[in-house]
Amino acid sequence: MTRILAINGSYRDDGITDQVVEAIARAAVAAGAEVEHILLRDYPIEFCLNCRECTQHAGTTPGKCVQNDSMHELIDKIERADAYILASPTNFGSVTALFKRFMERLIVYAYWPWGMKAPQFRKSADTTRKKAILVSSCAAPGFIGRLFYHAGKQLKMTAKAIGADTSAILFTGLVSMQPHPQLPQRIQTKARALADKLL
């Protein structure tokens, strides 16, 4: 059974990002997968201290962070998953602060000893690459979000860091036209179809 981990940086219950993730998850479960949906808004994660303690030891296993919080549990879930849904709305042209804080804590996936000019991704040489679907949304039309905002690039960087290749990106635009938007049927259909790319 394929184990899919969804990591969602949305601030709002049942917003467009939640609805897209749930549509993909339901389709994946119907196809026989196991899906766990992590809402970062309910997950206590501290800020990265930039101490780089976690980056000093070589190997493909994530380093150990000095912070004693729920990120340790989340890293374990990332390691055990077979595929991912990485999701964040676009705020000020970027992923949300919630998702960015999570991203920064993924430095445990880098080998960067003192004296080395740049970090190396621990999973870059891993031949058993996992798959990821990236989900974002914005108030602008979707094509503008994809072309000019940074959320998609940041989600791709997240996938790369944890050892996953991006299988698809679903970027929903014009999501701020109503106070409680409902996912359009055409986006629901697209979202459900993406589940197969993770199996």
HELIX and SHEET records of a PDB file:
HELIX    1   1 ILE A   16  ALA A   30  1                                  15    
HELIX    2   2 LEU A   40  ASP A   42  5                                   3    
HELIX    3   3 GLU A   53  THR A   55  5                                   3    
HELIX    4   4 MET A   71  ARG A   80  1                                  10    
HELIX    5   5 ALA A   97  ARG A  105  1                                   9    
HELIX    6   6 LEU A  106  TYR A  109  5                                   4    
HELIX    7   7 GLY A  142  PHE A  148  1                                   7    
HELIX    8   8 ALA A  151  ALA A  161  1                                  11    
HELIX    9   9 GLN A  185  LEU A  194  1                                  10    
HELIX   10  10 ALA A  195  LEU A  198  5                                   4    
SHEET    1   A 5 GLU A  34  LEU A  39  0                                        
SHEET    2   A 5 ARG A   3  ASN A   8  1                                        
SHEET    3   A 5 ALA A  83  ALA A  87  1                                        
SHEET    4   A 5 LYS A 130  SER A 137  1                                        
SHEET    5   A 5 ALA A 164  THR A 172  1                                        
SHEET    1   B 2 ALA A 110  TYR A 111  0                                        
SHEET    2   B 2 GLN A 120  PHE A 121 -1                                        
END                                                                             
